[in-house]
Amino acid sequence: MSSQIVRSLKPIILNKIGKNKVILIFGTRRVGKTWLVESIIKDANINHLSLNGEDQDVQVLLSTRTAANYKRVLGDAKLLIIDEAQVIPEIGKILKLLIDTFKDLTIIASGSSTFDLSNQTGEPLTGRSLTYYLYPIAQVELDKQENALQTTQNLEERLIFGSYPELFHLSSLAEKAQYLTELVKSYLLKDILMYENIQNSAKLLELLKLIAYQVGSEVSIDEISRTLGISKNTVDRYLDLLSKVFIIYKVGGYSNNLRKEVTKSSKWYFYDNGIRNAIVNDFRLLALRNDQGILWENYCFSERIKKMEYEQQSTTYYFWRTYDQQEIDLIEVNNGEILAADFKWGNQRKKIPGFFAKNYPQATFSVINKENYLDFIL
């Protein structure tokens, strides 16, 4: 099925080809970057050259930064593809020389982590690059493949196994659990261990497990530091690195500088439910679990981010809480408009907290449940 799914980024990127830009595509390993680029190449109908940054011959080929060398490398290609570009030394300078020299060239550079590629390409490519993020398959991308009944029937499976592309080729739940477990063991932390010189992958996995159990709750760096026996600075660094390989993302507290509002705490969510469940090694059906609320909140939050990102909306996300425990799961700020939402797996009703309603009368408030969630994520 995944081969039939049109990724939301495809038409966006196709529209940028031929405009002398470096197109940066970030996304975790196995999220479908290679398939996306191959699909774009097929439809672009343009002479292209594809290179793999992990190939040492490619690194040597590009290391001679002269226009003459790059002219020989490109030949008549008008589209240059560089996969895993973050591996190539001084990739930022290479991309800058290429895009400045060849005015009819478009470059697509993909990477599975932002800490190398963005650090190397940020300043040299100012004004010359466009950055996009590819996530596990979004419900908004599945909408054309499923009818309403199928979407309803598949919801529980997506809450448990997530939506990495390979899962759509696996028929049994056991195969899906095995795939996700192997993905976590073999690929998830590869970039961090390779490029950041971190030897202790066990601490990273322990940290991820602690975060997995605290999805939707405020995270105490002090508590994690004591539990893992590592410094607070190390905890902060590890969390930052895990966000840069698109495993988790941080949500801060929202405030209009009112004294009762909590602002210094943070929550962390997973981009994919299946990865979260693989980390805690729990793929049981929902009826057998006590974390349905966590899975629901993580799923709805992440699907909303995918939707807004693919619509190219400039959106910022927060949670909201006061010191007397009035709280809202999601605050979304988009062009000055405030959307507030709580996520409820059951049919519980909740009124907008009084302090929030009084101080943010312009905000809209919704409770997102199984009856209305598709309106929120599509």
Beta strands, then each sheet from edge to edge (+ up, - down):
strand 1: 22-26
strand 2: 48-52
strand 3: 79-83
strand 4: 106-111
strand 5: 129-133
strand 6: 218-219
strand 7: 248-253
strand 8: 266-270
strand 9: 315-321
strand 10: 327-334
strand 11: 337-343
strand 12: 364-368
sheet 1: 2+ 3+ 4+ 1+ 5+
sheet 2: 6+ 8- 7+ 9+ 10- 11+ 12+
end
